[in-house]
Amino acid sequence: MIDRQAWAEVDLSAIRRNVRRLVALAGGESGLCAVVKADAYGHGAAPVARACLEAGATSLAVAMVDEGLALRAAGVVAPILVMGYTGPEGAGRAVAGGLSVAAVSVENARMIAAQAELRGRIARLHLKVDTGMSRLGVPASEAAAAATAIVSTPGAMLEGVFSHFADADDAGSDFSRIQLERFNEATAAIEAAGVRGFARHIANSSAYIRIPASRLDMGRVGIAVYGLGATGLGSDGPALVPAMALKARVTQVRTLPIGDSVGYGRTFVARRASRIGTLPLGYADGVTRGLSNRGWVGFPSGRAPIVGTVCMDQFMVDLTDLPDEGEGSTATLFGPGGPSAGELAELLGTIDYEIISSVSVRVPRIYLDSRLEEEEPC
Ligand SMILES: Cc1ncc(COP(=O)(O)O)c(C=O)c1O
């Protein structure tokens, strides 16, 4: 039994509706690979993966082998791509688990294929091509040679060729067009070298929505599935619904006289008689110390500022102006009724991706199903 004084609500019908809208954008021309790495950006990998597949996602992507195997252990049989680097130990387990794996170089591909051969299996590889991210992959100019080497490697099959955009969320930048051009040239060169039958994919959420030509055989869509990441999409993007809200109940209220301080370092001192409420979430739950004396939470009757320094497991809010709120009142840290994940991100100088994926495993996820998609057809 979980003592649910703090929890994250995840609306699976919001996920399904977002996926349906995203799938509809491509009109059947491209697949949608739902990116469920980092525990589905904090939402819970297995339930989110199932919701995405139900709504029309054609495959899933994770960052590392163990994430893919956890989905297999949860009974997910859909294709799963491991997008990050896989070493020898992970390679064997990935192949045994039926995962597709990124090959970041010819040596990496050969190593994964050797592990597959040891098990009498074929490694399903996606060659990573670096078109400008400078993170992983072979240079675009070497893609054809790398692909040719991979298809002649025993135990290897070239299932895909992929790349990643560096700033697709910046509508004012021209770099995605340049990256797409480099990628298309690289895949054309691979085909010209006689290698065929692989899937081409480069688009993340922003590119998938904003740049139809980048969808190719499939988009690897993450943040949009969760209803966030609107940067650069303007009002032309599909109406997406944020799927997660972080909530907690006030565990205790203290009345302070003028001059009393709150929390570590005494960074807040009451300038008036104050009602201070304690909420059972802290930086170990993903509520960063950066919100100390800066952020706010939403209550049914209004906003309460965060006062004092955020502790590891708790933080305090000023309830003086909200006489209707007290012990047991529910605060929204982000989500409807509180700041949005995007607003929090802006306050903290980060991105909404970090806000949602930072909600730690200690916070129980509660799955809701508001049947949004049935009420509002796409
Ligand atoms: C290689 C790769 N592809 C796709 C994605 C999905 O990106 P987004 O969440 O912006 O859709 C990510 C996420 O960071 C990624 O690393």
The ligand as an SDF file (V2000), in Angstrom:
LIG
                    3D

 16 16  0  0  0  0  0  0  0  0999 V2000
   17.9960    9.9060  -31.0350 C   0  0  0  0  0  0  0  0  0  0  0  0
   16.7060   10.5010  -30.5900 C   0  0  0  0  0  0  0  0  0  0  0  0
   15.6420   10.4170  -31.3930 N   0  0  0  0  0  0  0  0  0  0  0  0
   14.4370   10.9230  -31.0540 C   0  0  0  0  0  0  0  0  0  0  0  0
   14.2630   11.5810  -29.8530 C   0  0  0  0  0  0  0  0  0  0  0  0
   12.9230   12.1890  -29.5340 C   0  0  0  0  0  0  0  0  0  0  0  0
   13.0210   13.5700  -29.4620 O   0  0  0  0  0  0  0  0  0  0  0  0
   11.7250   14.4580  -29.0900 P   0  0  0  0  0  0  0  0  0  0  0  0
   11.4180   14.1390  -27.6780 O   0  0  0  0  0  0  0  0  0  0  0  0
   12.1780   15.8630  -29.2730 O   0  0  0  0  0  0  0  0  0  0  0  0
   10.6630   14.0510  -30.0200 O   0  0  0  0  0  0  0  0  0  0  0  0
   15.3470   11.7120  -28.9890 C   0  0  0  0  0  0  0  0  0  0  0  0
   15.1760   12.4320  -27.7400 C   0  0  0  0  0  0  0  0  0  0  0  0
   15.9880   13.1050  -27.2160 O   0  0  0  0  0  0  0  0  0  0  0  0
   16.6070   11.1560  -29.3610 C   0  0  0  0  0  0  0  0  0  0  0  0
   17.6620   11.2470  -28.5660 O   0  0  0  0  0  0  0  0  0  0  0  0
  1  2  1  0
  2  3  1  0
  2 15  2  0
  3  4  2  0
  4  5  1  0
  5  6  1  0
  5 12  2  0
  6  7  1  0
  7  8  1  0
  8  9  2  0
  8 10  1  0
  8 11  1  0
 12 13  1  0
 12 15  1  0
 13 14  2  0
 15 16  1  0
M  END
$$$$
